[in-house]
Amino acid sequence: MKLCAVKKWIATGSIFCALLGTTVVYAESHHEHEATNAAKAHLEEAAQPAADAHKEAATTMETEIGKAIAATESESHKKNDETTKLETPGDNELTVSSDKIISIEYTLMLEDKSVQDSNVGKDPLNFVYGSNDIIPGLETALAGMKVGESKHVVVTSDHGYGSIDPEKYREISKDKVPPDALKVGTPLQGQNASGKVVQAWVAEIKEDTVILNFNHRLAGQTLYFDVTVVGIKEMEKSAKATDVSE
């Protein structure tokens, strides 16, 4: 029962008792002693329902207050638990570290902002961290990152594709290069004497010869990466054992 209902019971009981008190005085002054006793008995009998109702209302109010307090405490504990969960990350939350399979999304640019490579919107690049699968400058910068984190990374040539080696230029006869490849910057692929696949690109075209550059096309360049970690997985134990045995 609501508090207003309790007040209504109390007020009604008080008014009723006051009216009955007036009746008793009137009866004692105009009637015999029996009439007075009857009025008193009537007063007690009439007041009892009000007292019982008041007691019931008080009990009901205490019950409702108790429920309200319990609900408030429960909500408070719930909020505290949620805060704790937000402030304390799970122990099993992975970060980029050794022997983890890392998936990244990246865009590679040069100093002039020209985009050299990007897999944004495509399949991510997957590699095992610590296995030298990617250039060391980028790998080092990813350490400690979590899934969803992004970073702008600047990699100098000594931590990227190295400096330009003058010994890696070769001059060959023009007739050994396909006519449609006779353009500076055209990438070429072939095999060396041992059968290993090698890559080069056209560095200069002369009258009868072509100079090929066998350095990596990004050698000597400072690289600018915008990279996002999109996945981290633990390596399977069998895969780790294989790496150790090798």
VENPETA-V544368 format. One record per helix or strand of 3 or more residues. SS is the DSSP state (H for helix, E for strand). FROM is the first residue (numbers start at 1). TO is the last residue. If there is no record, write none. Layout:
BEGIN
SS,FROM,TO / SS,FROM,TO
END
This chain:
BEGIN
H,3,30 / H,33,87 / E,100,109 / E,115,118 / E,125,128 / H,136,142 / E,150,155 / H,157,159 / H,166,168 / E,169,173 / H,174,176 / H,179,181 / E,187,191 / E,197,205 / E,209,213 / E,223,234 / H,237,245
END
